[in-house]
Amino acid sequence: MNLNLASAALKKYFGFDQFRPLQADIIRNVFDGKDTLVLMPTGGGKSLCYQIPAVTLEGVAVVVSPLIALMKDQVEGLSANGIPAAFINSSLSLDQQRNVENALMAGYVKLLYVSPEKLVSQNFQPLLKRLKITLFAIDEAHCISAWGHDFRPEYTQLRFLKAQFPGIPVIALTATADKLTRKDIISQLGLADPSVFIASFDRPNISLTVRPGQKRFEQMVDFLKSRQNQSGIIYCLSRKGCESLAEKLNARGFKSDFYHAEVPPARRSKVQEDFINDRTPIICATIAFGMGIDKSNVRFVVHYNLPRNLEGYYQEIGRAGRDGLASDALLFFSYADLLSYREMIDQGEAGAEQKALKLAKLERMYQFAEAPVCRRKTVLNYFGEPYDGQCGNCDVCKNPPRHFDGTVAAQKALSAIARTGQRVGMNLLVDILRGSNRREIFEHNYHQIKTYGAGKEYGYDDWLYLLSQMLHIGLIEIAYDDHNCLRVTDEGKKILFDGKKVSLAMPLAKPKPSERMSAPKVVEKSKTQLQKEELLARLQHLRREMAIQQGIPPYTLFSDVTLQQMSERRPLTDAEILEIEGVSERKLQLYGDAFIREIRRFVLEKSASGERLTGSTHFITYDMYMNGKSVEEIAGERGFSTLTIMNHLATMYERGELLQIDQWLSPEANDIIQGALPLFEEPFPLKPIFDHFSERYSYDEIRWAIADYRRARETATK
């Protein structure tokens, strides 16, 4: 399959001019009929990796999705882009399901979303076998692994796909999976020699902040004051905590609601719909909320309590800033959070091995919160992505701690790990370094290794602090599948054997209660910025009104990124608005006229009030001309030369506006001038062409001939 078709579909259906990193390679792999495992962060563009093949290949793509809300959101978004999609799940009546099945058999559906339970059910199998299936896409694929953070037993039955449909490619997609989980996904699904694509997990548009939990509500209020009317999610540890926090926020004037598993289904659905449709900006929720939401304009995610693990944390903060615009992730933590989770895990029904894994990942989460290491570096190294330098967009980078040359300390720790055969955990390693008389040390003869007692200069907590940093910057890693033993990484070997140096933060005293978060300083805005914000507000209002009429979420109509580009570039024609990211051909047909009309109205209002608008001068001239003004009158009123005004009109003619040009250029002159244009290179220079005809034609005539030539060429290429 030619990737040109994929690129054409990307522009036609989604309004993007180019693929993001790895997307084209993944799509090519699917076109070649190969099994694929895709790891991309939330908001990284995973869905396009199977949606583009689905719309370009003959047949239907079957997408396994874990939540009804997620299916509904995806289908609404695809339908808005003119792509025929449907879902089958428990929310449909028998008649509705029969209608979907009829549409499938008639070939009208390109993507079918189903739950894993529905897919493996006996009564669904006959339908599957009657369809021409192009691919199977397994979304949230980490759910299949017991090593993952969101294990779902029903996912383990999906192995039958490769057995019963061996010739159909399977693409498994997830936003969070460590090395062990990736390996398990491939094994559980029985993927045949799959290609594994791991995109960068970096989300540089999300600012990461971690703060101690003292007076967290007051800190939360200060945080929200500078983010009025922005959409955000606040994750809480308990269901009662969600309700209490929402009540307190409402009392402080912040419109919010709560969501958790004990809320009746009908009310849960309403809360989610109100959030998606921008009616309720803030949701206080347990982790039950969010997976099924594809809302692109979530501007912040707050963890009111420590998350259970880094996988969950990173997946949840990834729900902010899916549109690529600046967003915030704020995490509060306390030792009490850690104790609460430990108690929940100990009292749970999981087996001993699973409990140990959960506790180890919980400890790693707490270490992340405490460590004075660039937050982004920590998370990316956890997912196996080396990250050098400092991100500059987290609390540690913005307020860096004091550092020292930690090479010797690191070498002592790494040497001890290596000399014990990489068979010790963090606590035992500290005891070895400090020369402890712990019985286990003598039982394994660890007291005889060279580094026994080599680290007495640091206390027990100090060593844990230093080792936590070494873990987060990728010098060591934890083998969760092997009793949580420490392993020296390739980066660690460079410190140990190659003389590479490492800087570590000085051990610090326990943090004191933090100062309250202050609102950012108010910066005086330029006139251009104020104009942009005014137009953006008008476009957002128009989007909201049209979304209500259509019965769809506002961000499904156009994303915030699309509206921001419109407010900056102010497109005034179909050709110009199609150049805006996220404006597909379908959306141009449905909504283009309304948004162009609003932008034109804004430009004319500003022009009438005497304000200058950069980038809109051509349209102002055009509007004055269409309202009966002559070129000379416009030039006089606007303070431009007649040549400039003529150039404005010619430019608008090139853009497709209806103008009669015969008064300025005869058909004969037009043919003669255009016949000579191939002798010159773009952009066609007026003076050489003027000289070429020995001043036979005026500059105005040459400019109009060039405009007509370009307009005809543009029309021919469409």
C-alpha positions, 0 to 999 in steps of 0.5 A: 500500500502506497503511503501517499494514500495514507498521507492523503487520508491524513489530510482529508479526514483529520486535517493534518499535513504530516505524520508525527514521529513513528506514525508513518513507519507503524502504518507501513508495517500494518499495510505490510500485514505484520503484527505490531506493538505500539507504545506511545504516550497519551496524546501521542497519536496512537489511534491514527496508527490504526485509523489511517489503515482502516480508512485506506484498506478494503474492509473493516478494522475491529478495535478492542476497547475496554470502556463504553465511554471510550468507544462512544468518544472515538466513534463521535470523533470519527463520524465528525471527520466523515469516517463511518464508524460504529460500536457494539456493546451492552449500551445498544438495544437489540434493534440498534445492534442489528442495524450496526450488523446490517451496516457492517455486512453492507460494507458501510462501516470502516471501524468497529469498536467492541469490548473484549467481553463482546469479542470473545462471546460465542454469539459474536463469533459468527459475525466476525467470520462473515466480515472482511477484516483488515486488522485487529487493534487492541487498545489499552493493551497493557490490560492483558498483562498481570505485570501491568498497572491495570490488569483485566482478566478478560483481555487474556482471552484475546489470544484466540485472534491469532489462532482463528484469524492467522492472516490478519495483522494485530496491532496492540497499543498502549501508553504505559508499559515497562519492559516486562509488560511489553514482553508479556503483551506479545506473549499473551496475544501470541503476536507473530514476530511483531515489530515493536515501536516505542515513541518518545514518552516525552510530553514537553508541553506538560509542566510537572510539579510535585509538592508536599501535601501539607495544607494541600487544599489551600495550595489547590485553591491558589493553583486554580485561581490562576486557571479560571474556566480551564478544564481539569481533573483532580484525582483523589485516593478515596471516593469520600475524598472526591465528594468532599473535595468537590463540595469544598471547591464549589464553596470556594466558587469553583464549579466542580463535580465528583465521579467514582465507582459508587456513583449511580451509572446515570449520574456518572454518565451525566458528570462525564458528559458535562465535563466533555461538553465544557459545562463542568470544568473540574472533576474530582475523581478516583482513577475510575475516571479518564480512560474513556475520555479523549477530551483534547483541551484538558489543561491540568491534572492534579493528583491530590494524593500520591498515585499507586505507581509511575505507570498510572501517574504518567497515563493520568497526567497524559490526559492533560494537553492532548492538543499539544498546548501548555498544560500542568500536572501537579502532584501532592504527596505525604507519607500518610498516602504511602501508608494508606496504599500499603494497607490497601495492598496488604488487605487486597485479594492479590497473590503474594507475588502480585502484592510484592510487585504492587508494593515495589512500584508504590515505593518507586512512586514515593521515591519519585516524589521525594527525589530532587531529580528532574521529573521528566528525566525520572519518568522517561528513564523509568520507561527505558528512554534515556534523557540527558540534561534537564527539562527546564519545565518541572519544579526541580529544574526551576528550583534546582537543589545543591549538587556535588560530584557523586561519582565515587558514591555511585561507584561504591553502590554500583560495585556492591551491586555487581559484586553481589551478583545483582541479587540484592534489593535496595535496603540490603544494599544500603546495609552492605555499604554501611557495614551492617551486621545483618544476618543475611549479609553473613549468610551470603558472604557479602561481608567479604566483598570489597565494598562492604562497609565502604559507604559509612560516610552516609547515613541510612536515609542518605543512601536511600536518597542517593540510590533513589536518584541513581535509579531515576537517572537510569544508573540502576534498575529494579528487576520486578520479576526477580525479587526486586533485585537491583541491576546495573544498567548500561549507563551505570556501567559507564560510571563503574568502568569507563570513568564517566562522572555523575552529579548527585543532589546533596542529601537534604533534611525532610522538607518543611511545609511548603509555601502556598503557591502564588499566582503568576505575575500579571504581564501587560499584554500587547495589542496584538495579543489582546486582539488574538485573545478577543477573536479566540474567545469569539471562535470558542463561543461559536464552537460551543454554540455549534457543538450544542446544535450538533449534539457533540463535544466542542473539542470534537468540532475543532480543537483548541489548537485549531482555534488558536491558529485561526485566531493568529492567522485569521483565514478568510477563504476556504483555501486558507482555512484548509491550511489550519491544522485540524481542518479536514475537508469534511469539517470545511464543508460542515463548519468552514463558512461559519468560522470564516464569516466570524473571522471576517466580521471581526476583521471588519469591526476592527477596521471600522474602529480604526485598529490595525490588524496585521495579516488582514489588510488584503481583506479590508481592501477587498471588502471596501472594493466590494462595497463600491469604493474605487481603487483610488478612493481606497488608496486615499482612505487607507493611506496606500498607493494605488499599486499597493491597493491593486496588489491587495485585490490581485492577492484576494483574486489568487485566493479564490475571491470573485472579481471581474478583472477585465477592467484592468486586463484584456483577455488578449494581454492576459494570454500574451503575458502568461505565455511569457511567464515560463521564461521567469522563475517564481516569485515572478519579478515585475520589473524584468517582465515589464522590461521584457515587453519593452514597457508595452504592458503596465505593472498593474496588467502584469500583476493581474496576469500573474494572479490569474495564472496562479489562480488557474494553476491552483484550481488545476491541482485540486 
